[in-house]
């Protein structure tokens, strides 16, 4: 992003957020109108620890079970961690790894391994608010195939204090769009992959820790005329030190 663009975010954060979220919605709306849609109700619980190791060297580690099929069984279990370098107060660059287990009813579990690079950037801090971006590039391998898949993810996140001058409870919204960059023999198809949209609250806990609770809509393009919508009750605990 150029310096002039970054300044634009600082001066007109609400406009930048609206334009970015509109672009994410446009990616989903470009799919075939007659697509067959399946739906599910799910619960995602994310436990994340993060903090400084030494000076500018930081880390995060997370465990995330996802309960699906009408909140009746584990749909996925995700284990992810990364080391990062704080380039400035607002910018951190990470290299990470994730292991994902996908239980298959009546069959052998599918496993996915991911290497990823991540850029976390606080774009602006208008009064009682914060606007941030997370860009993640993933390299993916699945146990049911041989190809490596490349996927790009971009998240835009906005939080705003519900009470002026206090960050005990913040309104929180974010959108994250996923694009597969190549086809694979295990099912990835180049192009739009999914869109996640979240609305909820961020609650301050002792120290710098927080909890996020809300509704997440996961829209997935499954290829051809098939798509899936997951309605997710999302609970995330960030332990910061």
GROMACS elastic network, one bead per residue, 0.5 to 0.9 nm:
[ bonds ]
;  ai    aj funct       b0    kb
    1     4     6  0.82996   500
    1     5     6  0.62718   500
    1     6     6  0.66172   500
    2     5     6  0.51875   500
    2     6     6  0.62672   500
    2     7     6  0.86864   500
    3     6     6  0.50654   500
    3     7     6  0.62123   500
    3     8     6  0.86096   500
    4     7     6  0.50992   500
    4     8     6  0.62641   500
    4     9     6  0.88779   500
    5     9     6  0.64852   500
    5    10     6  0.88085   500
    6     9     6  0.51479   500
    6    10     6  0.64757   500
    6    11     6  0.88644   500
    6   123     6  0.73352   500
    6   124     6  0.88933   500
    7    11     6  0.62126   500
    7    12     6  0.84720   500
    8    11     6  0.51646   500
    8    12     6  0.58167   500
    8    13     6  0.75820   500
    8    16     6  0.79098   500
    9    12     6  0.53115   500
    9    14     6  0.83129   500
    9    15     6  0.80845   500
    9    16     6  0.59262   500
    9    17     6  0.85357   500
    9   123     6  0.67245   500
    9   124     6  0.67915   500
   10    13     6  0.57529   500
   10   123     6  0.69674   500
   10   124     6  0.52935   500
   10   125     6  0.77862   500
   10   126     6  0.78174   500
   11    14     6  0.89582   500
   11   124     6  0.86355   500
   11   126     6  0.88806   500
   12    15     6  0.54906   500
   12    16     6  0.63552   500
   12    17     6  0.88273   500
   13    16     6  0.50703   500
   13    17     6  0.61379   500
   13    18     6  0.86063   500
   13   123     6  0.84430   500
   13   124     6  0.69923   500
   13   125     6  0.88201   500
   13   126     6  0.77474   500
   13   131     6  0.74495   500
   14    17     6  0.51679   500
   14    18     6  0.61771   500
   14    19     6  0.86315   500
   15    18     6  0.51429   500
   15    19     6  0.61361   500
   15    20     6  0.85859   500
   16    19     6  0.52281   500
   16    20     6  0.61361   500
   16    21     6  0.86216   500
   17    20     6  0.51904   500
   17    21     6  0.61105   500
   17    22     6  0.84199   500
   17   131     6  0.81195   500
   17   156     6  0.74359   500
   17   157     6  0.83971   500
   17   158     6  0.79130   500
   18    21     6  0.53213   500
   18    22     6  0.60287   500
   18    23     6  0.86235   500
   19    22     6  0.50912   500
   19    23     6  0.62461   500
   19    24     6  0.88135   500
   20    23     6  0.51109   500
   20    24     6  0.64166   500
   20    25     6  0.88088   500
   20   156     6  0.74638   500
   20   175     6  0.87610   500
   21    24     6  0.50490   500
   21    25     6  0.62734   500
   21    26     6  0.85957   500
   21   156     6  0.76862   500
   21   174     6  0.84103   500
   21   175     6  0.65174   500
   21   176     6  0.87463   500
   22    25     6  0.51029   500
   22    26     6  0.61254   500
   22    27     6  0.87845   500
   23    26     6  0.50131   500
   23    27     6  0.64602   500
   24    27     6  0.53168   500
   24    28     6  0.69044   500
   24    29     6  0.89800   500
   24   175     6  0.73213   500
   24   176     6  0.74656   500
   24   177     6  0.60051   500
   24   195     6  0.71819   500
   25    28     6  0.53104   500
   25    29     6  0.62229   500
   25    30     6  0.87725   500
   25   175     6  0.89617   500
   25   177     6  0.87318   500
   25   195     6  0.78519   500
   26    30     6  0.61733   500
   27    30     6  0.55075   500
   27    31     6  0.76088   500
   27   177     6  0.81442   500
   27   192     6  0.68965   500
   27   194     6  0.89058   500
   27   195     6  0.82537   500
   28    31     6  0.59432   500
   28   177     6  0.88656   500
   28   192     6  0.76220   500
   28   193     6  0.89414   500
   28   194     6  0.75475   500
   28   195     6  0.68910   500
   28   219     6  0.78091   500
   28   220     6  0.88075   500
   28   221     6  0.84197   500
   29    32     6  0.80198   500
   29    33     6  0.80863   500
   30    33     6  0.81917   500
   31    34     6  0.88146   500
   31    35     6  0.77878   500
   31   192     6  0.87766   500
   31   221     6  0.80607   500
   31   225     6  0.85664   500
   32    35     6  0.55957   500
   32   224     6  0.87826   500
   32   225     6  0.67996   500
   33    36     6  0.89996   500
   33   225     6  0.87960   500
   34   225     6  0.71057   500
   35   224     6  0.79869   500
   35   226     6  0.54320   500
   35   227     6  0.65237   500
   36   225     6  0.58571   500
   36   227     6  0.61268   500
   36   228     6  0.82896   500
   37   225     6  0.84881   500
   37   226     6  0.60439   500
   37   228     6  0.53213   500
   37   229     6  0.70724   500
   38   226     6  0.79622   500
   38   227     6  0.65323   500
   38   229     6  0.63070   500
   38   230     6  0.84290   500
   39   227     6  0.88454   500
   39   228     6  0.57437   500
   39   230     6  0.55953   500
   39   231     6  0.75094   500
   40    68     6  0.69203   500
   40    69     6  0.60673   500
   40    70     6  0.59636   500
   40    71     6  0.85008   500
   40   228     6  0.81101   500
   40   229     6  0.66459   500
   40   231     6  0.61417   500
   40   232     6  0.83461   500
   41    67     6  0.86916   500
   41    68     6  0.62721   500
   41    69     6  0.66052   500
   41    71     6  0.61545   500
   41   229     6  0.88793   500
   41   230     6  0.58832   500
   41   232     6  0.59653   500
   41   233     6  0.80653   500
   42    66     6  0.70756   500
   42    67     6  0.54626   500
   42    69     6  0.68771   500
   42    70     6  0.60397   500
   42    71     6  0.50059   500
   42    72     6  0.84564   500
   42    75     6  0.86380   500
   42   230     6  0.66970   500
   42   231     6  0.60639   500
   42   233     6  0.63239   500
   42   234     6  0.84962   500
   43    65     6  0.84068   500
   43    66     6  0.58682   500
   43    67     6  0.50756   500
   43    68     6  0.66239   500
   43    70     6  0.88145   500
   43    71     6  0.61552   500
   43   231     6  0.84776   500
   43   232     6  0.53957   500
   43   234     6  0.60160   500
   43   235     6  0.79706   500
   44    64     6  0.68652   500
   44    65     6  0.61265   500
   44    67     6  0.62568   500
   44    68     6  0.85777   500
   44   232     6  0.66954   500
   44   233     6  0.63365   500
   44   235     6  0.63101   500
   44   236     6  0.80961   500
   45    63     6  0.82293   500
   45    64     6  0.55528   500
   45    65     6  0.58255   500
   45    66     6  0.65613   500
   45    67     6  0.85216   500
   45   233     6  0.85504   500
   45   234     6  0.61922   500
   45   236     6  0.58042   500
   45   237     6  0.81493   500
   46    62     6  0.68234   500
   46    63     6  0.58806   500
   46    65     6  0.69901   500
   46    66     6  0.86259   500
   46   234     6  0.80221   500
   46   235     6  0.63137   500
   46   237     6  0.62062   500
   46   238     6  0.82924   500
   47    61     6  0.83470   500
   47    62     6  0.54787   500
   47    63     6  0.53672   500
   47    64     6  0.63792   500
   47   235     6  0.86808   500
   47   236     6  0.60174   500
   47   237     6  0.50619   500
   47   238     6  0.64122   500
   47   239     6  0.78640   500
   48    60     6  0.68381   500
   48    61     6  0.56159   500
   48    63     6  0.66010   500
   48    64     6  0.84890   500
   48   236     6  0.76085   500
   48   237     6  0.61139   500
   48   239     6  0.60896   500
   48   240     6  0.84048   500
   49    59     6  0.82708   500
   49    60     6  0.56177   500
   49    61     6  0.53832   500
   49    62     6  0.63771   500
   49   237     6  0.83808   500
   49   238     6  0.59244   500
   49   240     6  0.60224   500
   49   241     6  0.81270   500
   50    58     6  0.74935   500
   50    59     6  0.55842   500
   50    61     6  0.64651   500
   50    62     6  0.86310   500
   50   238     6  0.73481   500
   50   239     6  0.63028   500
   50   240     6  0.50828   500
   50   241     6  0.66808   500
   51    57     6  0.88502   500
   51    58     6  0.56273   500
   51    59     6  0.58020   500
   51    60     6  0.67314   500
   51   239     6  0.84073   500
   51   240     6  0.55523   500
   51   241     6  0.50488   500
   52    55     6  0.67864   500
   52    56     6  0.70078   500
   52    57     6  0.59945   500
   52    59     6  0.64542   500
   52   240     6  0.89828   500
   52   241     6  0.72051   500
   53    56     6  0.78342   500
   53    57     6  0.55241   500
   53    58     6  0.52380   500
   53    59     6  0.68967   500
   54    57     6  0.52785   500
   54    58     6  0.70945   500
   55    58     6  0.79670   500
   55    86     6  0.88655   500
   56    84     6  0.81287   500
   56    85     6  0.55961   500
   56    86     6  0.51395   500
   56    87     6  0.77101   500
   56    88     6  0.88450   500
   57    83     6  0.72576   500
   57    84     6  0.58458   500
   57    86     6  0.66878   500
   58    82     6  0.84931   500
   58    83     6  0.58663   500
   58    84     6  0.50018   500
   58    85     6  0.60904   500
   58    86     6  0.72352   500
   58    92     6  0.87385   500
   58    94     6  0.86314   500
   59    81     6  0.74046   500
   59    82     6  0.55622   500
   59    84     6  0.56977   500
   59    85     6  0.85384   500
   59    94     6  0.81262   500
   60    80     6  0.82188   500
   60    81     6  0.55292   500
   60    82     6  0.55179   500
   60    83     6  0.68219   500
   60    84     6  0.83244   500
   60    96     6  0.89937   500
   61    79     6  0.77826   500
   61    80     6  0.57858   500
   61    82     6  0.65883   500
   62    78     6  0.79951   500
   62    79     6  0.59170   500
   62    80     6  0.52771   500
   62    81     6  0.61958   500
   63    77     6  0.76114   500
   63    78     6  0.58743   500
   63    80     6  0.66234   500
   63    81     6  0.88961   500
   64    76     6  0.82108   500
   64    77     6  0.58306   500
   64    78     6  0.50200   500
   64    79     6  0.65046   500
   64    80     6  0.84847   500
   64   236     6  0.88358   500
   65    74     6  0.69108   500
   65    75     6  0.78721   500
   65    76     6  0.60698   500
   65    78     6  0.62383   500
   65    79     6  0.87097   500
   66    71     6  0.87535   500
   66    73     6  0.85144   500
   66    74     6  0.58339   500
   66    75     6  0.55433   500
   66    76     6  0.51163   500
   66    77     6  0.60541   500
   66    78     6  0.80647   500
   67    70     6  0.80405   500
   67    71     6  0.51979   500
   67    72     6  0.65698   500
   67    73     6  0.53662   500
   67    75     6  0.51972   500
   67    76     6  0.70654   500
   67    77     6  0.86987   500
   68    72     6  0.60630   500
   68    73     6  0.57094   500
   68    74     6  0.60514   500
   68    75     6  0.50499   500
   68    76     6  0.82065   500
   68   230     6  0.86287   500
   68   232     6  0.87685   500
   69    72     6  0.56046   500
   69    73     6  0.63599   500
   69    74     6  0.82758   500
   69    75     6  0.73580   500
   70    73     6  0.80028   500
   71    74     6  0.80679   500
   71    75     6  0.89353   500
   72    75     6  0.89593   500
   74    77     6  0.71952   500
   74   102     6  0.83072   500
   74   103     6  0.71920   500
   75   101     6  0.86703   500
   75   102     6  0.63143   500
   75   103     6  0.63981   500
   75   104     6  0.85893   500
   76   100     6  0.69302   500
   76   101     6  0.57009   500
   76   103     6  0.66492   500
   77    99     6  0.83753   500
   77   100     6  0.57685   500
   77   101     6  0.51978   500
   77   102     6  0.67409   500
   77   103     6  0.85241   500
   78    98     6  0.70923   500
   78    99     6  0.59793   500
   78   101     6  0.64778   500
   78   102     6  0.88188   500
   79    97     6  0.85271   500
   79    98     6  0.55681   500
   79    99     6  0.52334   500
   79   100     6  0.63344   500
   79   101     6  0.86755   500
   80    96     6  0.73457   500
   80    97     6  0.58528   500
   80    99     6  0.63881   500
   80   100     6  0.83697   500
   80   114     6  0.88610   500
   81    95     6  0.86776   500
   81    96     6  0.55581   500
   81    97     6  0.57149   500
   81    98     6  0.64353   500
   82    94     6  0.61166   500
   82    95     6  0.54632   500
   82    97     6  0.63068   500
   82    98     6  0.86367   500
   82   116     6  0.85820   500
   82   117     6  0.88162   500
   82   118     6  0.89667   500
   83    93     6  0.84392   500
   83    94     6  0.54829   500
   83    95     6  0.56411   500
   83    96     6  0.62753   500
   84    92     6  0.64232   500
   84    93     6  0.53169   500
   84    95     6  0.63218   500
   84    96     6  0.83919   500
   84   118     6  0.86984   500
   85    88     6  0.89023   500
   85    91     6  0.87183   500
   85    92     6  0.56322   500
   85    93     6  0.54422   500
   85    94     6  0.65215   500
   86    89     6  0.69963   500
   86    90     6  0.79761   500
   86    91     6  0.60976   500
   86    93     6  0.65244   500
   86    94     6  0.87914   500
   87    90     6  0.77754   500
   87    91     6  0.55170   500
   87    92     6  0.55666   500
   87    93     6  0.71609   500
   88    91     6  0.52205   500
   88    92     6  0.70440   500
   89    92     6  0.80979   500
   89   122     6  0.85202   500
   90   120     6  0.78600   500
   90   121     6  0.54859   500
   90   123     6  0.75094   500
   90   132     6  0.89745   500
   91   119     6  0.71482   500
   91   120     6  0.57197   500
   91   122     6  0.66353   500
   91   123     6  0.89684   500
   92   118     6  0.81428   500
   92   119     6  0.59126   500
   92   120     6  0.52266   500
   92   121     6  0.66187   500
   93   117     6  0.75179   500
   93   118     6  0.57898   500
   93   120     6  0.64857   500
   93   121     6  0.88283   500
   94   116     6  0.81266   500
   94   117     6  0.56567   500
   94   119     6  0.64289   500
   94   120     6  0.81147   500
   95   115     6  0.76438   500
   95   116     6  0.59269   500
   95   118     6  0.64740   500
   96   114     6  0.82089   500
   96   115     6  0.58421   500
   96   116     6  0.51710   500
   96   117     6  0.62955   500
   96   118     6  0.78338   500
   97   113     6  0.75240   500
   97   114     6  0.55172   500
   97   116     6  0.60953   500
   97   117     6  0.88564   500
   98   112     6  0.80735   500
   98   113     6  0.58875   500
   98   115     6  0.65264   500
   98   116     6  0.80166   500
   99   111     6  0.72810   500
   99   112     6  0.58646   500
   99   114     6  0.64523   500
  100   110     6  0.83603   500
  100   111     6  0.57023   500
  100   113     6  0.64408   500
  100   114     6  0.81795   500
  101   109     6  0.67498   500
  101   110     6  0.60738   500
  101   112     6  0.65074   500
  102   109     6  0.56672   500
  102   110     6  0.50432   500
  102   111     6  0.61077   500
  102   112     6  0.79724   500
  103   107     6  0.80581   500
  103   108     6  0.72961   500
  103   110     6  0.63789   500
  103   111     6  0.85621   500
  104   107     6  0.52010   500
  104   108     6  0.59922   500
  104   109     6  0.51267   500
  104   110     6  0.69306   500
  105   108     6  0.79408   500
  105   109     6  0.82450   500
  107   110     6  0.89709   500
  109   143     6  0.89019   500
  110   142     6  0.71848   500
  110   143     6  0.59017   500
  110   144     6  0.66954   500
  111   141     6  0.83933   500
  111   142     6  0.58354   500
  111   143     6  0.53308   500
  111   144     6  0.79443   500
  112   140     6  0.68555   500
  112   141     6  0.55964   500
  112   143     6  0.63602   500
  112   144     6  0.89062   500
  113   139     6  0.82592   500
  113   140     6  0.58312   500
  113   141     6  0.52176   500
  113   142     6  0.65195   500
  113   143     6  0.84542   500
  114   138     6  0.63412   500
  114   139     6  0.54652   500
  114   141     6  0.64548   500
  114   142     6  0.89267   500
  115   137     6  0.84607   500
  115   138     6  0.57889   500
  115   139     6  0.51863   500
  115   140     6  0.67655   500
  115   141     6  0.89834   500
  116   136     6  0.66087   500
  116   137     6  0.54527   500
  116   139     6  0.61174   500
  116   140     6  0.86081   500
  117   135     6  0.82680   500
  117   136     6  0.56613   500
  117   137     6  0.53081   500
  117   138     6  0.66747   500
  117   139     6  0.89432   500
  118   134     6  0.69604   500
  118   135     6  0.55815   500
  118   137     6  0.64855   500
  118   138     6  0.87139   500
  119   133     6  0.80218   500
  119   134     6  0.57504   500
  119   135     6  0.51700   500
  119   136     6  0.65070   500
  120   132     6  0.75191   500
  120   133     6  0.59307   500
  120   135     6  0.65937   500
  120   136     6  0.86286   500
  121   131     6  0.88631   500
  121   132     6  0.56420   500
  121   133     6  0.51748   500
  121   134     6  0.63679   500
  121   135     6  0.85237   500
  122   125     6  0.77679   500
  122   130     6  0.73794   500
  122   131     6  0.60933   500
  122   133     6  0.62818   500
  122   134     6  0.87706   500
  123   130     6  0.77973   500
  123   131     6  0.55298   500
  123   132     6  0.50817   500
  123   133     6  0.68018   500
  124   129     6  0.83176   500
  124   130     6  0.59204   500
  124   131     6  0.52352   500
  124   132     6  0.70002   500
  125   128     6  0.76093   500
  125   129     6  0.57186   500
  125   131     6  0.63906   500
  125   132     6  0.88598   500
  126   129     6  0.53448   500
  126   130     6  0.63785   500
  126   131     6  0.81463   500
  127   130     6  0.81329   500
  127   160     6  0.85685   500
  127   164     6  0.86147   500
  127   165     6  0.85454   500
  128   159     6  0.84623   500
  128   160     6  0.57148   500
  128   161     6  0.53372   500
  128   162     6  0.84900   500
  128   163     6  0.84461   500
  128   164     6  0.63422   500
  128   165     6  0.63862   500
  128   166     6  0.76061   500
  128   167     6  0.76374   500
  128   170     6  0.89591   500
  129   158     6  0.72807   500
  129   159     6  0.55210   500
  129   161     6  0.62525   500
  129   167     6  0.89588   500
  129   170     6  0.84781   500
  130   157     6  0.81504   500
  130   158     6  0.58474   500
  130   159     6  0.54507   500
  130   160     6  0.66231   500
  131   156     6  0.74570   500
  131   157     6  0.57749   500
  131   159     6  0.67063   500
  131   160     6  0.88986   500
  132   155     6  0.82740   500
  132   156     6  0.60057   500
  132   157     6  0.52455   500
  132   158     6  0.65761   500
  132   159     6  0.88370   500
  133   154     6  0.73737   500
  133   155     6  0.56028   500
  133   157     6  0.62137   500
  134   153     6  0.79952   500
  134   154     6  0.58698   500
  134   155     6  0.50234   500
  134   156     6  0.66631   500
  134   157     6  0.82365   500
  134   176     6  0.87708   500
  135   152     6  0.75643   500
  135   153     6  0.58184   500
  135   155     6  0.64300   500
  135   156     6  0.89068   500
  136   151     6  0.82751   500
  136   152     6  0.59487   500
  136   153     6  0.50778   500
  136   154     6  0.64808   500
  136   155     6  0.85709   500
  137   150     6  0.73076   500
  137   151     6  0.58972   500
  137   153     6  0.63736   500
  137   154     6  0.88685   500
  138   149     6  0.79000   500
  138   150     6  0.56655   500
  138   151     6  0.51149   500
  138   152     6  0.63640   500
  138   153     6  0.80506   500
  139   148     6  0.64408   500
  139   149     6  0.56771   500
  139   151     6  0.66915   500
  140   147     6  0.83934   500
  140   148     6  0.54189   500
  140   150     6  0.63104   500
  140   151     6  0.77768   500
  141   144     6  0.87857   500
  141   145     6  0.75289   500
  141   146     6  0.72115   500
  141   147     6  0.66398   500
  141   148     6  0.51362   500
  141   149     6  0.65572   500
  141   186     6  0.88341   500
  142   145     6  0.55611   500
  142   146     6  0.71530   500
  142   147     6  0.78774   500
  142   148     6  0.79653   500
  142   149     6  0.88520   500
  142   186     6  0.68958   500
  143   146     6  0.76051   500
  143   186     6  0.85941   500
  144   185     6  0.85222   500
  144   186     6  0.61050   500
  145   148     6  0.86538   500
  145   184     6  0.78975   500
  145   185     6  0.57169   500
  145   187     6  0.86140   500
  146   184     6  0.80760   500
  146   185     6  0.67778   500
  146   186     6  0.75193   500
  147   183     6  0.85611   500
  147   184     6  0.54201   500
  147   185     6  0.60084   500
  147   186     6  0.73146   500
  148   182     6  0.88105   500
  148   183     6  0.89610   500
  148   184     6  0.68296   500
  148   185     6  0.88901   500
  149   180     6  0.74278   500
  149   181     6  0.73899   500
  149   182     6  0.62225   500
  149   183     6  0.69567   500
  149   184     6  0.60307   500
  149   186     6  0.89913   500
  149   188     6  0.70069   500
  150   179     6  0.86826   500
  150   180     6  0.60017   500
  150   181     6  0.52460   500
  150   182     6  0.61529   500
  150   183     6  0.86457   500
  151   178     6  0.69402   500
  151   179     6  0.56264   500
  151   181     6  0.54796   500
  151   182     6  0.78608   500
  151   190     6  0.88678   500
  151   193     6  0.86720   500
  152   177     6  0.83292   500
  152   178     6  0.57901   500
  152   179     6  0.52235   500
  152   180     6  0.64074   500
  152   181     6  0.71319   500
  153   176     6  0.67459   500
  153   177     6  0.57331   500
  153   179     6  0.64659   500
  153   180     6  0.88326   500
  154   175     6  0.82577   500
  154   176     6  0.54249   500
  154   177     6  0.55094   500
  154   178     6  0.67230   500
  154   179     6  0.88538   500
  155   174     6  0.69011   500
  155   175     6  0.56080   500
  155   177     6  0.65752   500
  155   178     6  0.89374   500
  155   196     6  0.89015   500
  156   173     6  0.86172   500
  156   174     6  0.55826   500
  156   175     6  0.56011   500
  156   176     6  0.64860   500
  157   172     6  0.75568   500
  157   173     6  0.60203   500
  157   175     6  0.66712   500
  157   176     6  0.85482   500
  158   171     6  0.82437   500
  158   172     6  0.59036   500
  158   173     6  0.54852   500
  158   174     6  0.61459   500
  159   170     6  0.60115   500
  159   171     6  0.55080   500
  159   173     6  0.64936   500
  159   174     6  0.85318   500
  159   201     6  0.83808   500
  159   202     6  0.79004   500
  160   163     6  0.88230   500
  160   167     6  0.80968   500
  160   169     6  0.86061   500
  160   170     6  0.51517   500
  160   171     6  0.51976   500
  160   172     6  0.66254   500
  161   164     6  0.61507   500
  161   165     6  0.74498   500
  161   166     6  0.62850   500
  161   167     6  0.53668   500
  161   168     6  0.76597   500
  161   169     6  0.61984   500
  161   171     6  0.61876   500
  161   172     6  0.88662   500
  162   165     6  0.89988   500
  162   166     6  0.77190   500
  162   167     6  0.77144   500
  162   168     6  0.84662   500
  162   169     6  0.61183   500
  162   170     6  0.53297   500
  162   171     6  0.62053   500
  163   166     6  0.55725   500
  163   167     6  0.74278   500
  163   168     6  0.82544   500
  163   169     6  0.75415   500
  163   170     6  0.80049   500
  164   167     6  0.81506   500
  166   169     6  0.75174   500
  166   170     6  0.85141   500
  167   170     6  0.59747   500
  167   202     6  0.86768   500
  167   203     6  0.80158   500
  167   204     6  0.69015   500
  168   202     6  0.79539   500
  168   203     6  0.57497   500
  168   205     6  0.78740   500
  169   201     6  0.66554   500
  169   202     6  0.56642   500
  169   204     6  0.62794   500
  170   200     6  0.86371   500
  170   201     6  0.55071   500
  170   203     6  0.65674   500
  170   204     6  0.83874   500
  171   199     6  0.78940   500
  171   200     6  0.61805   500
  171   202     6  0.63453   500
  172   198     6  0.78388   500
  172   199     6  0.58757   500
  172   200     6  0.52755   500
  172   201     6  0.50784   500
  172   202     6  0.62201   500
  172   212     6  0.82088   500
  172   214     6  0.86321   500
  173   197     6  0.76077   500
  173   198     6  0.53808   500
  173   200     6  0.64807   500
  173   201     6  0.81380   500
  174   196     6  0.80924   500
  174   197     6  0.59281   500
  174   198     6  0.52575   500
  174   199     6  0.68931   500
  175   195     6  0.72306   500
  175   196     6  0.56036   500
  175   198     6  0.63671   500
  176   194     6  0.83305   500
  176   195     6  0.57415   500
  176   196     6  0.50815   500
  176   197     6  0.65801   500
  176   198     6  0.88102   500
  177   192     6  0.80429   500
  177   193     6  0.78127   500
  177   194     6  0.60210   500
  177   196     6  0.64417   500
  177   197     6  0.87792   500
  178   191     6  0.86367   500
  178   192     6  0.63005   500
  178   193     6  0.52589   500
  178   194     6  0.51508   500
  178   195     6  0.62376   500
  178   196     6  0.84991   500
  179   190     6  0.73363   500
  179   191     6  0.53484   500
  179   193     6  0.50734   500
  179   194     6  0.72120   500
  180   183     6  0.76168   500
  180   188     6  0.68965   500
  180   189     6  0.63866   500
  180   191     6  0.51586   500
  180   192     6  0.63474   500
  180   193     6  0.59861   500
  181   188     6  0.89921   500
  181   189     6  0.79715   500
  181   190     6  0.51198   500
  181   191     6  0.63407   500
  181   192     6  0.88631   500
  182   188     6  0.73009   500
  182   189     6  0.63172   500
  182   191     6  0.76666   500
  183   186     6  0.86091   500
  183   187     6  0.73188   500
  183   188     6  0.52729   500
  183   190     6  0.51388   500
  183   191     6  0.88949   500
  184   187     6  0.57173   500
  184   188     6  0.51749   500
  184   189     6  0.67737   500
  184   190     6  0.85673   500
  185   188     6  0.74180   500
  187   222     6  0.89310   500
  187   223     6  0.88644   500
  188   193     6  0.83260   500
  188   222     6  0.88389   500
  188   223     6  0.87625   500
  189   192     6  0.83196   500
  189   193     6  0.77514   500
  189   222     6  0.86945   500
  189   223     6  0.72360   500
  190   193     6  0.79645   500
  192   195     6  0.84975   500
  192   220     6  0.87974   500
  192   221     6  0.71402   500
  193   219     6  0.86329   500
  193   220     6  0.61059   500
  193   221     6  0.54059   500
  193   222     6  0.77113   500
  193   223     6  0.88400   500
  194   218     6  0.71053   500
  194   219     6  0.54128   500
  194   221     6  0.58677   500
  194   222     6  0.88578   500
  195   217     6  0.80229   500
  195   218     6  0.59320   500
  195   219     6  0.51575   500
  195   220     6  0.66524   500
  195   221     6  0.88454   500
  196   216     6  0.67197   500
  196   217     6  0.56091   500
  196   219     6  0.63057   500
  196   220     6  0.86394   500
  197   215     6  0.82913   500
  197   216     6  0.55790   500
  197   217     6  0.51890   500
  197   218     6  0.66826   500
  197   219     6  0.85060   500
  198   214     6  0.69692   500
  198   215     6  0.57054   500
  198   217     6  0.64094   500
  198   218     6  0.88141   500
  198   234     6  0.86713   500
  199   213     6  0.85100   500
  199   214     6  0.56815   500
  199   215     6  0.55960   500
  199   216     6  0.66663   500
  199   217     6  0.89711   500
  200   212     6  0.71259   500
  200   213     6  0.56312   500
  200   215     6  0.62432   500
  200   216     6  0.85472   500
  200   234     6  0.89170   500
  201   211     6  0.82684   500
  201   212     6  0.57235   500
  201   213     6  0.56490   500
  201   214     6  0.63592   500
  202   210     6  0.66204   500
  202   211     6  0.56925   500
  202   213     6  0.66843   500
  202   214     6  0.88315   500
  203   209     6  0.88264   500
  203   210     6  0.55480   500
  203   211     6  0.51512   500
  203   212     6  0.62564   500
  203   213     6  0.81588   500
  204   207     6  0.83363   500
  204   208     6  0.73846   500
  204   209     6  0.64712   500
  204   211     6  0.66524   500
  204   212     6  0.89894   500
  205   208     6  0.67776   500
  205   209     6  0.51473   500
  205   210     6  0.50822   500
  205   211     6  0.71230   500
  205   239     6  0.89768   500
  206   209     6  0.61690   500
  206   210     6  0.80561   500
  207   210     6  0.86456   500
  207   239     6  0.88972   500
  207   240     6  0.76619   500
  207   241     6  0.77534   500
  208   238     6  0.86677   500
  208   239     6  0.75406   500
  208   240     6  0.56074   500
  208   241     6  0.69663   500
  209   237     6  0.76649   500
  209   238     6  0.54669   500
  209   241     6  0.77463   500
  210   236     6  0.83253   500
  210   237     6  0.60964   500
  210   238     6  0.52716   500
  210   239     6  0.68862   500
  210   240     6  0.80251   500
  211   235     6  0.72812   500
  211   236     6  0.55851   500
  211   238     6  0.61343   500
  211   239     6  0.86925   500
  212   234     6  0.77305   500
  212   235     6  0.57608   500
  212   236     6  0.50263   500
  212   237     6  0.65169   500
  212   238     6  0.82527   500
  213   233     6  0.77289   500
  213   234     6  0.57522   500
  213   236     6  0.65709   500
  213   237     6  0.89085   500
  214   232     6  0.84337   500
  214   233     6  0.61550   500
  214   234     6  0.54796   500
  214   235     6  0.68726   500
  215   231     6  0.73594   500
  215   232     6  0.58057   500
  215   233     6  0.51075   500
  215   234     6  0.59268   500
  215   235     6  0.89424   500
  216   230     6  0.81082   500
  216   231     6  0.63025   500
  216   233     6  0.64086   500
  216   234     6  0.63097   500
  217   229     6  0.69762   500
  217   230     6  0.59424   500
  217   231     6  0.51486   500
  217   232     6  0.61508   500
  217   233     6  0.89833   500
  218   228     6  0.79232   500
  218   229     6  0.55603   500
  218   230     6  0.50065   500
  218   231     6  0.66721   500
  218   232     6  0.75003   500
  219   227     6  0.73467   500
  219   228     6  0.58746   500
  219   230     6  0.66497   500
  220   226     6  0.88387   500
  220   227     6  0.56036   500
  220   228     6  0.50386   500
  220   229     6  0.63262   500
  220   230     6  0.82952   500
  221   224     6  0.83641   500
  221   225     6  0.84948   500
  221   226     6  0.66389   500
  221   228     6  0.66063   500
  222   225     6  0.77933   500
  222   226     6  0.52784   500
  222   227     6  0.50461   500
  222   228     6  0.69341   500
  223   226     6  0.56907   500
  223   227     6  0.71764   500
  224   227     6  0.84476   500
